[in-house]
Amino acid sequence: MDETKASAHFAGEDRDFWLPMSRVIAFEREADCSIFALFHNIGECIGAVDDSTVLIGPSAATLKQCHSLIRNALIGTGAPEQEAAELVKVYCYPARAAMLDLALTFKILNAAIYGVRVPEGSKKKAEAAA
């Protein structure tokens, strides 16, 4: 079974990020680009070294777009809009390396576009079947 929710350590704890259609629309209006365009813009310029995401070339993606996507994905999991905005303001660039924001954005978009496999027998799979 696939789901479209991403999980990552952010703002000092493990959090879920989800883009229901309403948040996709809100992001696309704010960022003036589609989730597919942002995914492409990030994907063509990143790679992996060991367990780290690295920049391997220039990208048309902006931090403003990344921060908007992260904020909308937090709201998608039920965070109040003000709280989501504050989390992005406090915990994203310049509070941490910009590459971490780019990598988180790509992870959220990958889950939204391709889905994330839920392992057989997992708690999430059991909850989805109930």
DACORNOR-V872495 format. One record per backbone hydrogen bond with DSSP energy under -0.5 kcal/mol. CO is the residue of the C=O (numbers start at 1). NH is the residue of the N-H. If there is no record, write none. Layout:
co->(CO:CO)
nh->(NH:NH)
This chain:
co->(1:3:4:6:8:8:10:13:15:17:18:20:20:21:22:23:24:25:26:27:28:28:34:35:36:37:38:39:40:42:42:43:45:45:47:49:52:54:62:63:64:65:66:67:68:69:70:71:72:73:73:74:74:75:80:81:82:83:84:85:86:87:88:92:97:97:98:99:100:101:102:103:104:105:106:107:108:109:110:110:111:116:117:119:122:123:124:125:126)
nh->(118:116:19:17:10:15:13:10:8:6:20:23:24:25:26:27:28:29:30:31:32:33:38:39:40:41:42:43:44:45:46:46:56:57:54:52:49:47:66:67:68:69:70:71:72:73:74:75:76:18:77:77:79:78:84:85:86:87:88:89:90:91:92:95:100:101:102:103:104:105:106:107:108:109:110:111:112:113:114:115:115:3:119:122:126:127:128:129:130)
